Amino acid sequence: MICRMVFGKVSQARDIESFRLKELQVRSETSRLPVALDGEVEMMNPPLHYRMRPGALRVIVPGESR
């Protein structure tokens, strides 16, 4: 999958599933899971809790050039 992504051969409809969720809990039988945080990988104990916070991130984009 990674090689296909690098070469732009991933079909979103066929290869990737997406879901719209407000909250997600990840459980695992293993005692620790690798989690990427700002480009660094940390080992964390499950269950992992993720939630959507509408309006928490303000994004500023440049206006159209004239």
N, C-alpha and C positions, 0 to 999 in steps of 0.2 A: 504494500500500500504506500509506504513512504517513497519508494522509487517512482511509482506512478505519479505521486503528487509532485515530486521534483521535476518530472518531465511533462507535467500538465496533462496527464492521461487519466485523471480522476473524473468520473461522471457523477455529479452530485446526486442525480436521480437514482443511479444504480449503486453507488459505493458508499454514500453517506446518508445516515438517517438523522433527522433533526426533530426536536420536540420543543414546544413552547411550554415552559413551566415557570411557576412563581417560586417554587421551592423543591429541593431535591435532597434526599438522604441516601448516601452510598454506604452500604454495609458490606462486610467481607468476612470470610472465615479466617483470613490471615490477620495477624496481630498488628501489622504495620503496612502502610501503602505509600508508594512514592507519589508526591504531589508537586507540580511545578508552580512556583511562586515567583513572579517577576524574573523568569529566566533561570532561577535556581531550583534544584530539586531537594525537597525535604521529605523525610519519612514522617508520616502522621498516623495516629491511631484512629481506626474507624470506630463508630460510624462518622462519616464526614457529612457536614450539613452545609448546603448551599442555598442561598435565597436571593431573590431579585429585590433590589431596592430602587424603585422608580425615582428618577430625578437625582440620584446620588452622584452621578458623574456628569459634570457640565462639559460639553464639547463645544469648542469655538472653532469655526472654519472660516477661511478667508472668503470675502465676497467675490463676485464675478469680476473678472478684469474687463476694462472698458476699451 
